Amino acid sequence: MPIAYKKKVAVMTGHCEIEEAEALFAWLNEETARQVNLKALGSAHTAVYQVLLATKPKVSVWPEADALYWLTEMMQNKQSKVWFE
């Protein structure tokens, strides 16, 4: 399973498919203090990225994958802009 749900942290690993998006969204909205650990996340379906960008949960560990640099930048951005110049 690409997402392991602990008490307060969802640990995301490998590739997260579209089927994970709805469960992640519901889990994050149940309690505002919940966090995500993106350290081992390699890639995800765009629906999963949309959940992360829409909810902007606290991140306990940022992704190691260089390919996800854009995700780190967008989640840390305080503005609502989607495009970076």
C-alpha positions in Angstrom: 0.0 0.0 0.0 1.6 3.3 -1.1 0.1 5.3 1.9 0.4 4.0 5.4 -2.0 5.8 7.8 -0.6 6.2 11.3 -2.3 8.2 14.1 -1.2 11.6 13.0 1.0 11.0 9.9 0.3 9.5 6.5 3.6 8.0 5.1 3.6 8.1 1.3 5.9 5.8 -0.6 6.6 4.9 -4.2 3.8 5.7 -6.6 0.4 6.7 -5.3 -2.5 5.9 -7.7 -5.7 7.7 -8.2 -7.5 5.3 -5.8 -5.5 6.8 -2.9 -6.7 10.4 -3.5 -10.2 10.2 -1.9 -9.0 8.3 1.2 -6.1 10.7 1.7 -8.5 13.7 1.4 -10.9 12.2 3.9 -8.1 11.3 6.3 -6.6 14.8 6.2 -10.0 16.5 6.8 -10.9 14.4 9.8 -8.3 16.2 12.0 -6.4 19.4 11.2 -3.3 18.3 13.1 -2.5 15.4 10.7 0.7 15.5 8.6 2.2 13.8 5.6 5.6 12.2 5.3 6.7 12.5 1.6 10.3 11.3 2.1 9.9 8.1 0.0 7.3 9.4 -2.4 8.5 8.9 -6.0 5.4 10.0 -8.0 1.7 10.2 -7.8 -1.4 10.5 -9.9 -2.4 14.2 -10.4 -5.5 13.7 -8.1 -3.2 12.9 -5.2 -1.1 16.0 -6.0 -4.3 18.0 -6.1 -5.3 16.8 -2.6 -1.9 17.8 -1.2 -2.0 21.2 -2.9 -5.7 21.9 -1.9 -5.3 20.9 1.7 -1.7 21.9 2.2 -1.1 19.7 5.2 1.9 20.0 7.5 4.8 18.0 6.0 6.9 16.1 8.5 9.5 15.0 5.9 9.8 16.5 2.4 10.4 14.3 -0.6 13.9 13.2 -1.4 13.2 12.8 -5.1 14.6 15.8 -7.1 11.7 15.3 -9.6 9.3 16.5 -6.8 11.0 19.8 -6.2 8.0 21.6 -7.7 5.7 20.0 -5.2 7.9 21.2 -2.3 7.9 24.7 -3.7 4.2 24.8 -4.3 3.3 23.4 -0.9 5.6 25.9 0.9 4.2 28.8 -1.1 1.9 31.0 1.0 0.2 32.6 -2.0 -2.4 30.9 -4.0 -0.6 31.2 -7.3 -0.2 28.0 -9.2 2.3 29.2 -11.8 5.9 30.1 -10.9 7.9 32.6 -13.0 
